Amino acid sequence: MKQPSASTLSLANLIVKFTALHFNVAPERVYSKDQHKAVADARHIACYFIYYEMKLNRCQVGRLLNRDHSTVLQSIRKVEKLLWAKDPEITAAYNDIKTNLFN
């Protein structure tokens, strides 16, 4: 199995850092089994950004975040559904994190 490059790991860690910062949780908790709402929301959005912005497949995202590919799929679908429904909390988080990451 191919290991992710240093630049891939660096960008994934940056996405996790900004996502955790937005939700006021420690970045390490995003990688953990913690199921508190803020941690889970941060993890879901991190999955979404890593998948779409880094163009990695679900298995690769799962390896980066210590998750199974089906969990990554569930996270991505949840964020898509909430963004589509214009959920204010998730939409604000998405916009804030995207601004911090790419501007």
TAMO-V888094 format. One record per residue. N is the residue number from 1. RES is the residue in one small letter. PSI is psi in whole degrees, 0 to 359 (none if undefined). Layout:
((N RES PSI) (N RES PSI))
//
This chain:
((1 m 130) (2 k 133) (3 q 144) (4 p 148) (5 s 165) (6 a 322) (7 s 325) (8 t 313) (9 l 319) (10 s 313) (11 l 320) (12 a 317) (13 n 324) (14 l 318) (15 i 315) (16 v 318) (17 k 311) (18 f 323) (19 t 314) (20 a 319) (21 l 316) (22 h 319) (23 f 5) (24 n 45) (25 v 157) (26 a 138) (27 p 326) (28 e 329) (29 r 334) (30 v 327) (31 y 348) (32 s 182) (33 k 3) (34 d 132) (35 q 12) (36 h 149) (37 k 312) (38 a 319) (39 v 314) (40 a 317) (41 d 317) (42 a 317) (43 r 317) (44 h 313) (45 i 324) (46 a 316) (47 c 314) (48 y 310) (49 f 315) (50 i 318) (51 y 309) (52 y 322) (53 e 328) (54 m 352) (55 k 42) (56 l 155) (57 n 171) (58 r 324) (59 c 318) (60 q 317) (61 v 315) (62 g 317) (63 r 321) (64 l 326) (65 l 12) (66 n 45) (67 r 159) (68 d 152) (69 h 329) (70 s 328) (71 t 320) (72 v 315) (73 l 315) (74 q 319) (75 s 314) (76 i 314) (77 r 322) (78 k 313) (79 v 317) (80 e 315) (81 k 316) (82 l 324) (83 l 318) (84 w 322) (85 a 359) (86 k 41) (87 d 123) (88 p 320) (89 e 312) (90 i 322) (91 t 316) (92 a 318) (93 a 313) (94 y 310) (95 n 317) (96 d 313) (97 i 318) (98 k 319) (99 t 314) (100 n 325) (101 l 317) (102 f 12) (103 n none))
//
